[in-house]
């Protein structure tokens, strides 16, 4: 996949690093040579010095054949303009970073799409959602929502207090006729084990569950995690 990122600040450089590690064909554009040099020191990327609002720079980066254009500069207006230009020049999909997450509601998203911005993201909103998830599901190590939260996949560590220890799915009462959650994999000593009916759970296993919201409260308990309720939060 060919990806162009406009802006080598913290967000853009981090994205470039992540995508380069996934062996994506990544281009990074910025008018600050020092930022570009820093970004390409440890990343397998193609760095282009220049203004991403410049059509010639976008064409040089190959925007006409790119699969994804991400505008991640610190200027909201600049990002929107880059996406609009990129879409006109042939970019298949565009993503714009914006600072005001109040502007990414349903009506605004429709308007952005009409002018050539396929997706808008707000780092502030993403951070706020992550914090919210941590407060709601403190015991979970990783947490991924699907279908608007109707289904989730997350991991949690099994402690010595867990009734699961020494038991398997087949003989554990917690999994009999339980439609709310199901263990699907175990990470044990750097080895991934797919959970079968006879797979026994051990202390310190990292267990991955697929679950509906009904299972969120029960899973930490059967894994031996302390149950506590966060009532007061100071921000």
WOPE-V254355 format. One record per helix or strand. SS is the DSSP state (H for helix, E for strand). FROM is the first residue (numbers start at 1). TO is the last residue. If there is no record, write none. Layout:
ss={SS	SS}
from={FROM	FROM}
to={TO	TO}
This chain:
ss={E	H	E	H	E	H	H	E	H	E	H	H	E	H	E	H	E	E	E	H	E	E	E	E	H}
from={2	10	25	33	46	55	63	68	76	94	101	106	119	123	142	147	151	165	168	173	181	191	200	206	213}
to={6	21	30	41	49	60	65	71	89	97	103	114	121	136	146	149	157	165	168	175	188	194	201	211	222}
